[in-house]
Every structure is written in structure tokens, then in C-alpha cells.
Amino acid sequence: MPAKKKPVEKTRKQPVPAQADKRHTVRAQVKIPELAKSGASMSFEIYAEGKKLGTIIIGQGSFTWYGKKRSNKGKLDWTRFAEFMDTHFYGE
């Protein structure tokens, strides 16, 4: 005699939360021929409401920020970047 199949339990669908308006957009470009090589980096273009805020370049040795329409860059090595973030977020 074949085994009886269990009745399938119906699950209630959870309501789908309304999505928040998308305000920020990030576009990434990754250049990593070999991670250990000098010159390997990732580039992120940051947008808010369709307007470019700037570009972040993350490399092996530093974090670089180019503000929108600026030719000068703000560059921090990783130690200075960590100190800046700790001070900014934790007041240390």
C-alpha cells in the first residue's frame, strides 16, 4: 500500500514593505589585475538624487576622495583614514 502524503500546509504571505525612495547611487569600477601589485584600486562614483557628489578611489595604500567638479584630491593613507573615522564617529 502506498504511503499517504502529508497535506500541504499553506503559508500566509508576509506583507511586502514599501520600498524607501532611492536617494543614493554608487557606481563601481574595479581594477585588480593582482591584489598585491601597486596600482590595484577600486573606484566608486557617488550620486545623490541623480547628481554626482564625488568619486572615491580605494587603493592598496590609501583612500582618495575627488569632490564633484574638483581637480584637487583629498588623499589619506589607511592609518590617517582610520584616525579620521574614529575621531568623526567615536570622538576618540
Secondary structure as UniProt FT lines:
FT   STRAND          24..31
FT   TURN            35..36
FT   TURN            38..39
FT   STRAND          41..48
FT   TURN            49..50
FT   STRAND          51..59
FT   STRAND          62..67
FT   TURN            68..69
FT   STRAND          74..77
FT   HELIX           78..90
//
